[in-house]
């Protein structure tokens, strides 16, 4: 799997997170949200201390995932290019330290192609590679010839690089940051449901205005980098596809 020149996906190169101040809503803000929820049902909707605490905690948890993209990421195509260059150098080193017949090289290339396909379908994983090339006892040949054993370890390292690249592509397709936003929004709606506050119109698969206001207000307290949809219409449209997740709430 390769990258195109127009591929702008990035991958994280550090787990360091930016410190974020605890999310706080003032009492007038809570009262404003309660008023928005009341208008949905034309009856009082109290946000209890427990519900308020849960909403703040789940938003704090989401905020803790914030990582400044500039120092924390690199373009996916850059990382893959560097790994490919390392792989070429390592393959060249293997050819120098231990001679293999043309038939052995052909079988190895065939095996590697099959292994990459198995990594894509998750028939094999990192543990399988480590077990085969690093944990297995050396053969008699490898005991007598250290470079033969070193060659096996380097081959295993190349296969680990194949595994790593495949995982990077999978995570890039997964769009982790967007998924985290949806998980946070889903958690907020679930907390409201637990508090017996309706989030959907009873006859239509449409979010009510009150829950949208809650999401909008909580999101406004987050770092800008974590705010995905900033208007009521955008929030409603973005979550419309996810309403099936709440069909049993």
C-alpha positions as CSV (number, residue, x, y, z in Angstrom):
1,X,0.0,0.0,0.0
2,X,1.4,3.3,-1.0
3,X,0.7,7.0,-0.6
4,X,-0.1,9.6,-3.3
5,X,1.4,13.0,-3.6
6,X,-2.0,14.5,-2.6
7,X,-2.2,12.3,0.5
8,X,-2.4,14.7,3.4
9,X,-3.0,12.2,6.2
10,X,-0.8,12.4,9.3
11,X,0.3,10.0,12.0
12,X,1.2,10.6,15.6
13,X,4.9,10.4,16.5
14,X,4.5,11.1,20.2
15,X,2.0,10.3,23.0
16,X,2.6,13.6,24.7
17,X,-0.6,15.5,25.3
18,X,-1.2,19.2,25.9
19,X,-2.4,20.2,29.4
20,X,-6.0,21.4,29.4
21,X,-7.7,23.3,32.2
22,X,-10.7,21.5,33.7
23,X,-14.0,22.3,31.8
24,X,-16.2,24.6,33.8
25,X,-19.7,25.9,33.2
26,X,-21.1,28.8,35.4
27,X,-24.5,28.5,37.0
28,X,-26.1,31.0,34.4
29,X,-24.8,28.7,31.6
30,X,-26.4,25.6,33.2
31,X,-29.7,27.5,33.7
32,X,-29.6,28.5,30.0
33,X,-29.2,24.9,29.0
34,X,-32.0,23.8,31.3
35,X,-34.2,26.4,29.7
36,X,-33.4,25.0,26.2
37,X,-34.2,21.5,27.4
38,X,-37.5,22.7,28.9
39,X,-38.6,24.3,25.6
40,X,-38.3,20.8,23.9
41,X,-40.9,19.3,26.3
42,X,-42.6,22.3,27.6
43,X,-41.8,21.2,31.1
44,X,-39.0,21.7,33.6
45,X,-35.9,19.7,32.9
46,X,-33.4,19.9,35.7
47,X,-29.8,19.1,35.2
48,X,-28.9,17.5,38.5
49,X,-25.5,17.9,40.2
50,X,-24.8,14.3,39.2
51,X,-25.7,14.8,35.6
52,X,-23.7,18.1,35.4
53,X,-20.7,16.3,36.9
54,X,-20.9,13.5,34.4
55,X,-21.2,15.9,31.5
56,X,-18.1,17.8,32.7
57,X,-16.1,14.6,33.3
58,X,-16.7,13.1,29.9
59,X,-15.8,16.4,28.3
60,X,-12.6,16.6,30.4
61,X,-11.8,13.1,29.3
62,X,-12.2,14.1,25.6
63,X,-10.2,17.3,26.2
64,X,-7.3,15.2,27.6
65,X,-6.8,13.6,24.2
66,X,-5.7,16.9,22.7
67,X,-2.3,16.9,21.0
68,X,-1.0,19.8,19.1
69,X,-0.7,18.5,15.5
70,X,2.4,20.5,14.6
71,X,4.9,18.9,17.1
72,X,2.9,15.7,17.5
73,X,2.4,14.5,13.9
74,X,4.3,13.8,10.7
75,X,2.8,13.2,7.2
76,X,2.0,9.6,6.7
77,X,3.8,9.6,3.3
78,X,6.9,10.9,5.0
79,X,7.0,8.2,7.6
80,X,6.3,5.5,5.0
81,X,9.1,6.8,2.8
82,X,11.6,6.7,5.7
83,X,10.5,3.1,6.6
84,X,10.8,2.0,3.0
85,X,14.3,3.5,2.8
86,X,15.3,1.7,6.0
87,X,13.8,-1.6,4.6
88,X,16.0,-1.2,1.4
89,X,19.1,-0.6,3.5
90,X,18.3,-3.6,5.8
91,X,17.7,-5.9,2.8
92,X,21.0,-4.8,1.3
93,X,22.7,-5.6,4.6
94,X,21.1,-9.0,4.7
95,X,22.5,-9.8,1.2
96,X,26.0,-8.8,2.5
97,X,26.1,-10.7,5.7
98,X,24.5,-14.0,4.6
99,X,24.4,-15.5,1.1
100,X,21.2,-17.0,-0.2
101,X,20.4,-18.9,-3.3
102,X,18.1,-17.4,-6.0
103,X,15.5,-20.1,-5.0
104,X,15.6,-19.0,-1.3
105,X,15.2,-15.4,-2.3
106,X,12.2,-16.2,-4.5
107,X,10.5,-18.2,-1.7
108,X,11.1,-15.4,0.8
109,X,9.6,-12.8,-1.5
110,X,6.6,-15.0,-2.0
111,X,6.2,-15.6,1.7
112,X,6.5,-11.9,2.4
113,X,3.7,-11.1,-0.1
114,X,1.4,-13.6,1.6
115,X,2.3,-12.3,5.0
116,X,1.4,-8.7,4.1
117,X,-2.0,-10.0,2.9
118,X,-2.5,-11.9,6.1
119,X,-1.6,-8.7,8.1
120,X,-4.3,-6.8,6.2
121,X,-6.9,-9.4,7.0
122,X,-5.6,-9.8,10.6
123,X,-4.9,-13.5,10.1
124,X,-1.4,-12.7,11.5
125,X,-0.3,-10.1,13.9
126,X,2.8,-8.7,15.6
127,X,2.9,-11.6,18.1
128,X,3.1,-14.2,15.3
129,X,6.1,-12.4,13.8
130,X,7.9,-12.0,17.1
131,X,7.3,-15.7,17.9
132,X,8.6,-16.9,14.6
133,X,11.7,-14.8,14.2
134,X,12.7,-13.6,17.7
135,X,11.4,-16.1,20.3
136,X,12.1,-19.3,18.4
137,X,15.3,-21.2,19.3
138,X,18.1,-20.9,16.8
139,X,18.7,-23.7,14.3
140,X,22.0,-25.6,14.4
141,X,23.1,-23.5,11.4
142,X,22.3,-20.3,13.3
143,X,24.1,-21.6,16.4
144,X,27.3,-22.3,14.3
145,X,27.0,-19.1,12.2
146,X,26.0,-16.0,14.1
147,X,25.5,-14.0,10.9
148,X,22.8,-16.6,9.9
149,X,20.9,-15.9,13.1
150,X,21.4,-12.1,12.6
151,X,20.0,-12.5,9.1
152,X,16.9,-14.1,10.6
153,X,16.4,-11.3,13.1
154,X,16.8,-8.7,10.4
155,X,14.2,-10.5,8.3
156,X,11.8,-10.5,11.2
157,X,12.5,-6.7,11.7
158,X,11.5,-6.1,8.0
159,X,8.3,-8.1,8.6
160,X,7.6,-5.9,11.7
161,X,8.0,-2.8,9.5
162,X,5.4,-4.3,7.1
163,X,3.1,-4.8,10.1
164,X,3.7,-1.3,11.3
165,X,3.0,0.3,7.9
166,X,-0.2,-1.6,7.6
167,X,-1.3,-0.5,11.1
168,X,-0.5,3.1,10.2
169,X,-2.7,2.9,7.1
170,X,-5.5,1.3,9.1
171,X,-5.4,4.1,11.7
172,X,-5.3,6.8,9.1
173,X,-8.4,5.3,7.4
174,X,-10.0,5.1,10.9
175,X,-9.7,8.9,11.3
176,X,-9.1,8.6,15.0
177,X,-9.6,12.2,15.9
178,X,-13.0,12.4,14.2
179,X,-14.1,9.1,15.8
180,X,-13.1,10.4,19.3
181,X,-15.3,13.5,18.7
182,X,-18.3,11.2,17.8
183,X,-17.6,9.1,20.9
184,X,-17.6,12.2,23.1
185,X,-20.9,13.5,21.5
186,X,-22.5,10.0,21.9
187,X,-21.4,9.9,25.6
188,X,-23.0,13.4,26.2
189,X,-26.3,12.2,24.7
190,X,-26.2,9.0,26.6
191,X,-25.7,10.9,29.9
192,X,-28.8,13.0,29.1
193,X,-30.8,9.8,28.3
194,X,-29.7,8.3,31.7
195,X,-31.0,11.4,33.3
196,X,-34.4,10.8,31.5
197,X,-33.9,13.8,29.3
198,X,-35.2,13.1,25.8
199,X,-32.6,13.6,23.0
200,X,-34.7,12.7,20.0
201,X,-38.0,13.8,18.6
202,X,-40.4,10.9,19.5
203,X,-41.8,10.6,16.0
204,X,-38.7,11.6,13.9
205,X,-35.1,10.5,13.9
206,X,-34.0,14.1,14.7
207,X,-32.1,15.5,17.7
208,X,-34.1,17.9,19.8
209,X,-32.8,21.5,20.2
210,X,-32.0,21.2,23.9
211,X,-29.4,18.4,23.6
212,X,-27.8,20.2,20.6
213,X,-27.5,23.3,22.8
214,X,-25.8,21.2,25.5
215,X,-23.3,19.8,22.9
216,X,-22.7,23.3,21.5
217,X,-22.0,24.8,24.9
218,X,-19.7,22.0,26.1
219,X,-17.8,22.0,22.9
220,X,-17.3,25.8,23.1
221,X,-15.2,25.1,26.2
222,X,-12.8,22.8,24.4
223,X,-9.6,23.8,22.6
224,X,-10.3,24.9,19.0
225,X,-8.5,21.9,17.6
226,X,-11.0,19.5,19.2
227,X,-14.1,21.4,18.0
228,X,-15.4,19.5,14.9
229,X,-18.9,21.0,14.3
230,X,-19.5,24.5,15.6
231,X,-23.1,25.4,14.6
232,X,-26.4,23.8,15.7
233,X,-27.2,22.7,12.1
234,X,-23.7,21.3,11.6
235,X,-24.0,19.4,14.9
236,X,-27.4,18.0,14.0
237,X,-26.3,17.0,10.5
238,X,-23.1,15.4,11.7
239,X,-24.9,13.3,14.3
240,X,-27.8,12.3,12.1
241,X,-26.0,9.3,10.8
242,X,-25.3,8.2,14.4
243,X,-28.8,8.3,15.7
244,X,-29.2,4.6,15.2
245,X,-26.8,4.2,18.0
246,X,-29.4,5.6,20.4
247,X,-32.4,3.5,19.1
248,X,-32.6,1.6,22.3
249,X,-32.1,4.6,24.6
